[in-house]
Amino acid sequence: MHGEQIQLRIKLGQPETLLGELQAGALDMFFSIVRLSRPGLETTALYLEELVLVGNSYWSSKLPTKQLTTKGPELLSQTPLLAYSEESPLIRRFWRKTFGKVPEATATLVSPDLRAVVQSAKADAGVTVVPRYLVENELKSGELIELYKAAKPSVNQLYLVPQSKKSYARVAYVRDRLLRASTSW
């Protein structure tokens, strides 16, 4: 987008907060892990990410897969959880899909940046649930270990929510480029 001289600003936040900013005209578009449904709002599925439960070798030895299969929620409720928000949406989604319930424990470390959460997991702060693409290199190198592989992977849909009240050509251009690029992610 450099040649087109389009400027982008990235902002992290909860979907409802970002939606308010979009509706107020402070944002042109945002990414959401929640499908938002409002009159006049165009929400497009962009990317389906696989969620993985990871920890370093210490946590791998403390939480053997066989034990997680039979006592997953109980064992993990006694384990430090690392999340990017107080609501722990990725952890909650993984728990619901994998264990059929939401976690009773709350996160012991919260950082709004998933990269910091991954670094904390590598540094032995606890375990976390993150998108696989974010830890692919760490899984290959052994810095992090996938602690539990469910029969059916837990996934998270990422949505693109552009400003729809004002049909800026630049917003439509970026949206279209992202949608085309997402087919190869």
Helices and strands as residue ranges (DSSP letters): H 15-23, E 29-32, E 44-55, H 57-62, H 65-77, E 81-83, H 89-99, E 109-110, H 114-122, E 127-131, H 132-141, E 145-148, E 154-162, H 169-182
